[in-house]
């Protein structure tokens, strides 16, 4: 038991819609292609967009599956079409592809949620191992991490991208790999993320402490019970700094 307690505490963050507002690039893409107005249900569409993104990716086997490169664009177009269809908006594949294109471009014009950098620096000063765990192609996700300047704040050895590691969240092997590389212990590791399936379920099934960053106030998708809930970085600070 002493050996476990001597290990550093690991505190890892998701990237998309956890470090920054992932909805904003989608909002701008929909406005440019479909001329949607202020009263369009952007947040509800975004939630279903993420749902289909996770579901389609899981059905395929994740970004690391054989043939993922050629199927990735098709999955991205399908998630746009399926999400919008739920709100009575029918788009062609060409329109969906254009929405996806603008959406991707917008992901590099991003800024942190208020308090994110301050909390990470405070946790580092307190001696914790602080890092990132994110799903996606390695080059694409690293470009977003650099756009947020997180590569200058977080030790590169504590940044884990599924496309580089070989496992996607919620696969417990990804979380196990993080523990092995960082010298942390599952029982002393925390994961903060917005995705129910990838972040909450993934952390819980890996023996980690799960903090659901539910800033969009959506409903749980299963009977899993996260250890904590937070809707902003002040609440995250209250959990992690006590």
Secondary structure, DSSP 8 states (H G I E B T S, - for coil): -HHHHHS--EEEE--BTTTB-SHHHHHHHHHHHH---TTS-HHHHHHHHHHHHHHHHHHHT-TTSTTHHHHHHHHHHHHHHHHHHTTT----HHHHHHHHHHHHHHTTS--B-TTHHHHHHHHHHTT-EEEEEE-S-HHHHHHHHHHTTGGGTS-GGGEEEHHHHS--TT-HHHHHHHHHHHT--GGGEEEEES-IIIIIIHHHTTT-EEEEE-TT----SSS---SEEESSHHHHHHHHT-
